[in-house]
């Protein structure tokens, strides 16, 4: 039987101690080494700083995490946070500039590739960034409280408590300005505890607010939400989750638009990419940063070097964010997604944009799929944009199909490196890569990697 090693936590002292920060990791955490051979990671600390910390955990491999208590010697690169909402779990890099943040992220990816792949990827083509504030076009707020007071905000970084907010500097201003107004309308609901979350979305055509409910609201409450939407010029959706035992595979969660007339005859919410309208509903996954998403889609197509003869497989395709722009530049594209309603919307998006050479299929890409119709189809290029879990199953399949080009878009460098290690061992080379700061002020980073298949003589396949 195979046994997997899992480092165990050591007993740690709660006492404070000093550290000298010598580096920063990909997440922007300060790195220090003490006299006992322990490497410490300290969120909020910067290289060159002398800090006082408290140990949070230490594993038997001498890797520890510490909480920053105070800064004795301050780095000149430290800046004052713009956001007053400390501890909300969102923006952990408020204390550094975007330029420094970009450097930490790019350098971290290089170190990970050198360590885990044994290659030096070289300098990325670009480290792309945009506006550092006001960029986020979606957010989910939690709702809690009692009859005396309602709390609306984000969950704290460590724990389940809610950090109440009145504004958010990384949210688009139209969304941030709505937060106090939403709190007011929640106070008018007869049983606000039926509302677990509130989702905010800024589409190209209108701002929308969705109230996620654990049971049906009273007609008077729906009228209150209707009036709130019309008064503030926002589309109001209510998603009601049916009781357990009464679910239907397709409609156990019911989504209703209360004030449809506010869309002025438009078919729904949409954003635009490459002159294509991508329609969606609140709750669908869309890239939160519109500016960076546009640049990233352009870079993916540049890496693919599409021609009219190409047949492409787009895995984890979602609503068609990449699929539809790609379709206008190649012979045929297959879009595969595990969420059935997003596949339905992708098909509708193709039809509305007059795209006839894109086919969409529903399949869980962590499950067996090699006998499906789409998996047996012919294609010569692939793009994939998996979630944080990566695409381990998919990479194994692609190594059998041997496409000439693979473009991997990743939101998790660790699983990306795990996956492309397999490709590098099977005759592919890392030809180009770029970094996209999709989430400024946070530890998250988006990476686009071009993998090209080599011939036996070492040259790239045509």
Beta strands, then each sheet from edge to edge (+ up, - down):
strand 1: 16-20
strand 2: 23-24
strand 3: 30-33
strand 4: 39-42
strand 5: 50-58
strand 6: 63-73
strand 7: 127-128
strand 8: 138-145
strand 9: 150-155
strand 10: 162-164
strand 11: 195-202
strand 12: 207-213
strand 13: 234-241
strand 14: 253-257
strand 15: 269-273
strand 16: 276-280
strand 17: 311-315
strand 18: 332-337
strand 19: 358-362
strand 20: 381-384
strand 21: 405-410
strand 22: 428-436
strand 23: 446-453
sheet 1: 1+ 5- 6+ 4+ 3- 2+
sheet 2: 7+ 22+ 23- 21+ 20+ 17+ 18+ 19+
sheet 3: 10+ 9- 8+ 11- 12+ 13+ 14-
sheet 4: 15+ 16-
end
